[in-house]
Amino acid sequence: VLAMPFQEALAPQQRALANAPPLPTEARLFRGALSQSGWTFRGGRNRVFLLLSGSGRVSLGGTDLGLSGPSLVWAPAGVRGAVTFDAGAEGAALAIPELALGPAMPAGTIFAEVRDAVARPILGARLALADARKMLQTVETIEAELRENAAGMQEVVRHHLALLLIAIWRRA
């Protein structure tokens, strides 16, 4: 029996996925849009949705829940769902691939607690307005860094993701 390299043993679709570049980190801010904003996700990346003000809905794992700001939705990679924010809502959406999440995990004694907190969904956790604004500022910094793509961008994004993960853990 001849041994076949791993990539050749995969079906063509699996081979294409295995060779595909990793999904990027994406950040989007929304401020009082005149129409609904929505995302349908298939579990390829971790998702953070911050609703600073306004309302919306989250459907995740068979649960359908209304949202009102300020609140937080966390969907770990592998979870499929949808989030819709009504017209006039303000907040942010962030998609984080697993390859970016691992290095951003805080080190030290809180590592296991943060890892456990972000391993399961968080649906519409209420936030104090001051906390929601801090988290939104963190996503704004990530969005600006990704857009500008300046030297050191990866490090800045990684450190701000760590701050965001700690903030999510504190609310979990």
Secondary structure as UniProt FT lines:
FT   HELIX           6..9
FT   HELIX           12..19
FT   STRAND          26..31
FT   STRAND          37..41
FT   STRAND          46..53
FT   STRAND          55..60
FT   TURN            61..62
FT   STRAND          63..68
FT   STRAND          71..75
FT   TURN            77..78
FT   STRAND          81..85
FT   TURN            87..88
FT   STRAND          90..96
FT   HELIX           98..104
FT   HELIX           108..110
FT   HELIX           111..117
FT   TURN            118..119
FT   STRAND          122..126
FT   HELIX           129..148
FT   TURN            151..152
FT   HELIX           153..171
//
